[in-house]
Amino acid sequence: MNPQLLKLAMVTRELASVGKTVVSEDTMQDLQDFVTRCRTTMAEANVDARYVARGLHEVTNYFLFANRLPEETFSFLFGQVIGVRMILDLVKPSSVFSPESLMGAFDPLFVAGTFDDIELNFLNSASLYLFEENRKNRTPGTTVGYKVYDKSEILEDRTPKFDMILSVASTWACDPDFCDAMIDSVKPGGTVVILSVNDSSQIYSSGYRWHQYYDMHDKLRAYGKTYHLPGFFGTTVLLKG
């Protein structure tokens, strides 16, 4: 991992007034414990670790996190987490939809109580199962209530309109029809925040126009104003027109 990026992550934590709330020793230990529990759940279910190489996001986070040194993983991850906290504080959404049940890079925000006053909405998925088995009600920030929707309800526009979507790029790159439906589920003027959009900086290579994440960005631009932040794993924000 690039030591310069780790240094930037630590500076981000130190200079942000919320940095030590979002990124604390308790946060780091809590996430590591959560990862361990998820790995145990997947092992008991005989989940094949080779899915990691095939891009199954709902599984990859929990193998990747546990196979890195904590200081590397957390320093890099929390640089993005603080950015998401900033967006939430600026936009102040009353409702959020997350197809991954706010796992992965969003997960540490639970410990800081970020979602205590936000109506949460999750997709019925493997991520939700891991959340309910290994995260729900284990810390004060995870006692929040939430609503659950099936994928068919999103595709058929049978959900309320959300103020914000918090998601990761792999979800958007693999199912274009579902991406369109998710954007349709956001209120006009709403916000879509997508993390891990640069594929570990691969999208910045000379062949980026042939990368599926480039196609994702091209699609998002048709729905409103988009902003791309290249730091860490990359963040893209859509302000829906």
Residue pairs with C-beta under 8 A, 6 or more apart in sequence:
1 68
1 72
1 76
5 76
5 79
5 231
5 232
6 72
6 75
6 76
8 79
8 231
8 232
9 75
9 76
9 77
9 78
9 79
9 232
10 75
12 19
12 78
12 79
12 82
12 83
13 19
13 20
13 22
13 23
13 75
13 78
13 79
13 82
16 22
16 82
16 86
18 82
18 85
18 89
18 112
19 82
21 112
22 78
22 81
22 82
22 85
22 108
22 109
22 112
22 114
23 74
23 78
23 81
23 82
23 108
24 111
26 111
27 74
27 78
27 108
27 111
27 112
28 70
28 74
30 108
30 111
30 139
31 65
31 74
31 107
31 108
31 111
32 65
32 66
32 70
34 107
34 134
34 135
34 138
35 61
35 62
35 65
35 66
36 66
37 133
37 134
38 62
38 130
38 134
39 62
39 63
39 66
41 130
41 133
41 134
42 59
42 62
42 130
47 59
49 63
51 59
51 60
52 59
52 60
52 63
52 64
55 170
55 174
57 100
57 104
57 168
57 170
57 171
58 100
58 103
58 125
58 126
58 127
58 130
59 126
61 103
61 104
62 130
64 73
65 73
76 232
76 233
77 105
77 108
77 232
78 108
79 231
79 232
80 105
80 195
80 231
80 232
80 233
80 235
81 105
81 106
81 108
81 109
83 229
83 231
83 235
84 105
84 106
84 109
84 166
84 193
84 195
84 235
85 109
85 112
85 114
87 191
87 193
87 237
88 109
88 114
88 118
88 164
91 163
91 164
91 191
93 118
93 162
93 163
93 164
93 190
93 191
94 118
94 119
94 163
95 118
95 119
95 120
95 121
95 160
95 162
95 163
95 164
96 102
96 115
96 118
96 119
96 120
96 121
96 162
96 163
96 164
96 165
96 166
97 121
97 122
97 123
97 149
97 159
97 162
97 164
97 165
97 166
97 182
97 185
97 186
98 106
98 120
98 121
98 122
98 123
98 165
98 166
98 167
99 122
99 123
99 125
99 127
99 165
99 167
99 171
99 182
100 106
100 123
100 125
100 127
100 167
100 168
100 171
101 122
101 123
101 125
101 127
101 128
101 130
101 131
102 109
102 110
102 115
102 120
102 122
102 131
102 166
103 127
103 130
103 131
103 135
104 168
104 195
104 196
105 168
105 195
105 196
105 233
106 166
106 195
107 135
109 115
109 141
110 135
110 139
110 141
110 142
110 144
111 139
111 141
112 141
113 140
113 141
114 141
115 141
115 144
116 141
116 144
118 144
119 146
119 147
120 144
120 145
120 146
120 147
121 146
121 147
121 148
121 149
121 159
121 162
122 128
122 131
122 146
122 147
122 148
122 149
123 148
123 149
123 150
123 151
123 154
124 148
124 149
124 150
124 151
125 151
128 148
135 142
136 142
136 143
137 143
149 159
151 178
152 158
153 159
154 178
154 181
154 182
154 185
155 177
155 178
155 181
157 181
157 184
157 185
159 185
161 185
161 186
161 187
161 190
162 185
162 186
162 187
162 190
163 186
163 187
163 190
163 191
164 186
164 190
164 191
164 192
164 193
165 182
165 183
165 185
165 186
165 190
165 191
165 192
165 193
166 193
166 195
167 182
167 192
167 193
167 194
167 195
168 194
168 195
168 196
169 194
169 195
169 196
169 197
169 199
169 213
169 216
169 234
169 236
170 196
171 178
172 179
172 182
172 194
172 216
173 212
173 213
173 215
173 216
174 212
176 219
179 216
179 219
180 219
182 192
183 192
183 220
183 223
183 238
183 240
186 192
186 240
187 240
188 240
188 241
189 239
189 240
190 239
190 240
191 237
191 238
191 239
191 240
192 220
192 237
192 238
192 240
193 235
193 236
193 237
194 216
194 220
194 235
194 236
194 237
194 238
195 233
195 234
195 235
196 233
196 234
197 203
197 213
197 216
197 217
197 228
197 233
197 234
197 235
197 236
198 204
198 213
198 230
198 233
198 234
199 211
199 213
199 234
200 233
201 234
202 208
202 211
203 211
203 213
203 214
203 234
204 230
205 211
208 214
217 226
217 228
217 236
220 226
220 236
220 238
223 238
223 240
223 241
224 238
224 239
224 240
224 241
225 238
225 239
225 241
226 236
226 237
226 238
226 239
227 236
227 237
227 239
228 234
228 235
228 236
228 237
229 235
229 236
229 237
